[in-house]
Amino acid sequence: MADPTTEQLNRMELQLLELQGKIDATLASAEKTRNILKWTGIVTVGAILIPLVLLPAVIPSFLNSTGVTSAELQGL
């Protein structure tokens, strides 16, 4: 088997450097995507959970302001 020439080694080294650059760019893109998905999840959970937690406190005060009593609600 013949030894690789200097020219072949230089070409291979250039290809490796090019691949390293592409891998680094892919990693950066994946990290940005991961960060976007993380914040999307946080905002979505917050948009659903915060109203659910606050709803039991808001409904009674709303009903009291409209004059509806708990006795009227038990008939429903």
VOMARBA-508157 format. One record per atom (N, C-alpha, C): residue number from 1; chain; atom name; x, y, z. Coordinates in steps of 0.02 Angstrom, whole numbers, plus 50000, padded with zeros to 5 digits. Atoms other than C-alpha are relative to their C-alpha. Layout:
<recs>
{NUM; "A"; "CA"; {X; Y; Z}} ...
</recs>
This chain:
<recs>
{1; "A"; "N"; {50042; 49941; 50000}} {1; "A"; "CA"; {50000; 50000; 50000}} {1; "A"; "C"; {50044; 50062; 50000}} {2; "A"; "N"; {49960; 49940; 50007}} {2; "A"; "CA"; {50068; 50171; 49954}} {2; "A"; "C"; {49985; 50049; 50056}} {3; "A"; "N"; {50009; 49948; 49949}} {3; "A"; "CA"; {50096; 50308; 50081}} {3; "A"; "C"; {49964; 50059; 49969}} {4; "A"; "N"; {50034; 49941; 50026}} {4; "A"; "CA"; {49982; 50459; 50063}} {4; "A"; "C"; {50051; 50056; 49989}} {5; "A"; "N"; {49954; 49946; 50016}} {5; "A"; "CA"; {50069; 50605; 49984}} {5; "A"; "C"; {49983; 50061; 50041}} {6; "A"; "N"; {50010; 49938; 49963}} {6; "A"; "CA"; {50086; 50776; 50062}} {6; "A"; "C"; {49938; 50036; 49974}} {7; "A"; "N"; {50058; 49966; 50030}} {7; "A"; "CA"; {49956; 50844; 49941}} {7; "A"; "C"; {49935; 49968; 50025}} {8; "A"; "N"; {50060; 50033; 49975}} {8; "A"; "CA"; {49830; 50713; 49994}} {8; "A"; "C"; {49988; 50016; 50074}} {9; "A"; "N"; {50007; 49984; 49929}} {9; "A"; "CA"; {49864; 50747; 50178}} {9; "A"; "C"; {49975; 50072; 50009}} {10; "A"; "N"; {50023; 49930; 49996}} {10; "A"; "CA"; {49841; 50935; 50151}} {10; "A"; "C"; {49926; 50005; 49982}} {11; "A"; "N"; {50071; 50000; 50019}} {11; "A"; "CA"; {49675; 50903; 50063}} {11; "A"; "C"; {49956; 49972; 50056}} {12; "A"; "N"; {50038; 50030; 49945}} {12; "A"; "CA"; {49617; 50791; 50203}} {12; "A"; "C"; {49996; 50047; 50060}} {13; "A"; "N"; {50000; 49953; 49944}} {13; "A"; "CA"; {49668; 50920; 50333}} {13; "A"; "C"; {49951; 50058; 49987}} {14; "A"; "N"; {50047; 49947; 50018}} {14; "A"; "CA"; {49570; 51055; 50240}} {14; "A"; "C"; {49928; 49976; 50007}} {15; "A"; "N"; {50068; 50028; 49993}} {15; "A"; "CA"; {49418; 50941; 50233}} {15; "A"; "C"; {49981; 49994; 50073}} {16; "A"; "N"; {50014; 50006; 49929}} {16; "A"; "CA"; {49432; 50907; 50419}} {16; "A"; "C"; {49985; 50069; 50031}} {17; "A"; "N"; {50013; 49932; 49974}} {17; "A"; "CA"; {49442; 51094; 50457}} {17; "A"; "C"; {49932; 50025; 49978}} {18; "A"; "N"; {50066; 49980; 50025}} {18; "A"; "CA"; {49290; 51125; 50347}} {18; "A"; "C"; {49944; 49965; 50039}} {19; "A"; "N"; {50050; 50037; 49962}} {19; "A"; "CA"; {49194; 50988; 50436}} {19; "A"; "C"; {49995; 50025; 50072}} {20; "A"; "N"; {50002; 49973; 49932}} {20; "A"; "CA"; {49243; 51058; 50607}} {20; "A"; "C"; {49960; 50065; 50002}} {21; "A"; "N"; {50039; 49938; 50003}} {21; "A"; "CA"; {49173; 51227; 50556}} {21; "A"; "C"; {49926; 49986; 49993}} {22; "A"; "N"; {50071; 50016; 50009}} {22; "A"; "CA"; {49010; 51148; 50499}} {22; "A"; "C"; {49971; 49970; 50064}} {23; "A"; "N"; {50023; 50030; 49937}} {23; "A"; "CA"; {48997; 51048; 50660}} {23; "A"; "C"; {49990; 50055; 50052}} {24; "A"; "N"; {50007; 49945; 49952}} {24; "A"; "CA"; {49026; 51206; 50764}} {24; "A"; "C"; {49938; 50042; 49984}} {25; "A"; "N"; {50060; 49961; 50020}} {25; "A"; "CA"; {48892; 51299; 50664}} {25; "A"; "C"; {49936; 49962; 50018}} {26; "A"; "N"; {50059; 50041; 49983}} {26; "A"; "CA"; {48770; 51155; 50689}} {26; "A"; "C"; {49988; 50000; 50075}} {27; "A"; "N"; {50007; 49998; 49927}} {27; "A"; "CA"; {48804; 51153; 50876}} {27; "A"; "C"; {49971; 50067; 50023}} {28; "A"; "N"; {50026; 49934; 49981}} {28; "A"; "CA"; {48773; 51340; 50889}} {28; "A"; "C"; {49926; 50006; 49982}} {29; "A"; "N"; {50070; 49998; 50021}} {29; "A"; "CA"; {48610; 51323; 50792}} {29; "A"; "C"; {49957; 49956; 50046}} {30; "A"; "N"; {50038; 50044; 49955}} {30; "A"; "CA"; {48554; 51177; 50901}} {30; "A"; "C"; {49991; 50032; 50068}} {31; "A"; "N"; {50006; 49967; 49935}} {31; "A"; "CA"; {48589; 51276; 51059}} {31; "A"; "C"; {49949; 50056; 49998}} {32; "A"; "N"; {50050; 49947; 50007}} {32; "A"; "CA"; {48487; 51424; 50995}} {32; "A"; "C"; {49930; 49970; 49997}} {33; "A"; "N"; {50065; 50033; 50005}} {33; "A"; "CA"; {48344; 51307; 50951}} {33; "A"; "C"; {49977; 49974; 50068}} {34; "A"; "N"; {50016; 50025; 49934}} {34; "A"; "CA"; {48352; 51225; 51122}} {34; "A"; "C"; {49978; 50056; 50046}} {35; "A"; "N"; {50017; 49943; 49958}} {35; "A"; "CA"; {48347; 51395; 51207}} {35; "A"; "C"; {49931; 50028; 49981}} {36; "A"; "N"; {50066; 49976; 50022}} {36; "A"; "CA"; {48197; 51451; 51102}} {36; "A"; "C"; {49945; 49953; 50024}} {37; "A"; "N"; {50051; 50048; 49978}} {37; "A"; "CA"; {48102; 51291; 51141}} {37; "A"; "C"; {49991; 50002; 50075}} {38; "A"; "N"; {50005; 49995; 49927}} {38; "A"; "CA"; {48142; 51308; 51327}} {38; "A"; "C"; {49956; 50059; 50019}} {39; "A"; "N"; {50039; 49941; 49981}} {39; "A"; "CA"; {48071; 51484; 51335}} {39; "A"; "C"; {49929; 49996; 49974}} {40; "A"; "N"; {50068; 50010; 50024}} {40; "A"; "CA"; {47922; 51437; 51229}} {40; "A"; "C"; {49961; 49957; 50049}} {41; "A"; "N"; {50032; 50043; 49950}} {41; "A"; "CA"; {47882; 51300; 51354}} {41; "A"; "C"; {49985; 50037; 50064}} {42; "A"; "N"; {50010; 49962; 49939}} {42; "A"; "CA"; {47905; 51416; 51502}} {42; "A"; "C"; {49942; 50049; 49993}} {43; "A"; "N"; {50054; 49952; 50011}} {43; "A"; "CA"; {47790; 51548; 51428}} {43; "A"; "C"; {49933; 49964; 49994}} {44; "A"; "N"; {50062; 50038; 50008}} {44; "A"; "CA"; {47660; 51418; 51379}} {44; "A"; "C"; {49974; 49975; 50067}} {45; "A"; "N"; {50021; 50024; 49934}} {45; "A"; "CA"; {47656; 51340; 51552}} {45; "A"; "C"; {49976; 50059; 50043}} {46; "A"; "N"; {50021; 49941; 49962}} {46; "A"; "CA"; {47647; 51513; 51630}} {46; "A"; "C"; {49933; 50026; 49978}} {47; "A"; "N"; {50063; 49974; 50027}} {47; "A"; "CA"; {47505; 51565; 51516}} {47; "A"; "C"; {49941; 49955; 50019}} {48; "A"; "N"; {50054; 50046; 49981}} {48; "A"; "CA"; {47405; 51411; 51568}} {48; "A"; "C"; {49993; 49996; 50076}} {49; "A"; "N"; {50003; 50011; 49927}} {49; "A"; "CA"; {47451; 51391; 51753}} {49; "A"; "C"; {49981; 50063; 50038}} {50; "A"; "N"; {50015; 49938; 49962}} {50; "A"; "CA"; {47442; 51573; 51810}} {50; "A"; "C"; {49925; 50014; 50001}} {51; "A"; "N"; {50073; 49990; 49997}} {51; "A"; "CA"; {47259; 51594; 51758}} {51; "A"; "C"; {49965; 49946; 50042}} {52; "A"; "N"; {50032; 50053; 49961}} {52; "A"; "CA"; {47214; 51425; 51835}} {52; "A"; "C"; {50009; 50010; 50074}} {53; "A"; "N"; {49987; 49988; 49929}} {53; "A"; "CA"; {47294; 51473; 52000}} {53; "A"; "C"; {49960; 50061; 50024}} {54; "A"; "N"; {50035; 49939; 49979}} {54; "A"; "CA"; {47214; 51646; 52004}} {54; "A"; "C"; {49924; 49996; 49994}} {55; "A"; "N"; {50072; 50005; 50012}} {55; "A"; "CA"; {47042; 51591; 51945}} {55; "A"; "C"; {49959; 49990; 50064}} {56; "A"; "N"; {50041; 50008; 49938}} {56; "A"; "CA"; {46979; 51527; 52116}} {56; "A"; "C"; {49997; 50063; 50043}} {57; "A"; "N"; {50002; 49939; 49960}} {57; "A"; "CA"; {47023; 51694; 52195}} {57; "A"; "C"; {49959; 50054; 49965}} {58; "A"; "N"; {50033; 49947; 50037}} {58; "A"; "CA"; {46947; 51801; 52058}} {58; "A"; "C"; {49925; 49988; 49994}} {59; "A"; "N"; {50071; 50015; 50009}} {59; "A"; "CA"; {46780; 51711; 52034}} {59; "A"; "C"; {49957; 50022; 50059}} {60; "A"; "N"; {50043; 49977; 49944}} {60; "A"; "CA"; {46713; 51741; 52211}} {60; "A"; "C"; {49994; 50076; 50004}} {61; "A"; "N"; {50005; 49927; 49996}} {61; "A"; "CA"; {46757; 51925; 52207}} {61; "A"; "C"; {49957; 50027; 49942}} {62; "A"; "N"; {50042; 49980; 50057}} {62; "A"; "CA"; {46676; 51941; 52035}} {62; "A"; "C"; {49926; 49987; 50016}} {63; "A"; "N"; {50070; 50016; 49983}} {63; "A"; "CA"; {46517; 51855; 52095}} {63; "A"; "C"; {49974; 50046; 50055}} {64; "A"; "N"; {50021; 49954; 49947}} {64; "A"; "CA"; {46512; 51964; 52251}} {64; "A"; "C"; {49986; 50069; 49971}} {65; "A"; "N"; {50011; 49933; 50029}} {65; "A"; "CA"; {46526; 52121; 52145}} {65; "A"; "C"; {49937; 50002; 49957}} {66; "A"; "N"; {50061; 50001; 50040}} {66; "A"; "CA"; {46379; 52065; 52037}} {66; "A"; "C"; {49938; 49987; 50044}} {67; "A"; "N"; {50056; 50009; 49954}} {67; "A"; "CA"; {46272; 52028; 52191}} {67; "A"; "C"; {49975; 49928; 50003}} {68; "A"; "N"; {50021; 50070; 49999}} {68; "A"; "CA"; {46260; 51839; 52167}} {68; "A"; "C"; {50025; 49970; 50066}} {69; "A"; "N"; {49981; 50031; 49936}} {69; "A"; "CA"; {46259; 51744; 52333}} {69; "A"; "C"; {50013; 49926; 49989}} {70; "A"; "N"; {49985; 50071; 50005}} {70; "A"; "CA"; {46320; 51569; 52368}} {70; "A"; "C"; {49936; 49958; 50003}} {71; "A"; "N"; {50063; 50037; 49996}} {71; "A"; "CA"; {46141; 51516; 52408}} {71; "A"; "C"; {49969; 49996; 49931}} {72; "A"; "N"; {50028; 50002; 50068}} {72; "A"; "CA"; {46088; 51562; 52232}} {72; "A"; "C"; {50039; 49951; 49957}} {73; "A"; "N"; {49959; 50045; 50041}} {73; "A"; "CA"; {46233; 51463; 52159}} {73; "A"; "C"; {49986; 49927; 50017}} {74; "A"; "N"; {50013; 50070; 49982}} {74; "A"; "CA"; {46186; 51305; 52256}} {74; "A"; "C"; {49937; 49974; 49965}} {75; "A"; "N"; {50059; 50021; 50036}} {75; "A"; "CA"; {46021; 51302; 52163}} {75; "A"; "C"; {50015; 49981; 49928}} {76; "A"; "N"; {49982; 50016; 50070}} {76; "A"; "CA"; {46114; 51284; 51997}} {76; "A"; "C"; {50018; 49930; 49992}} 
</recs>
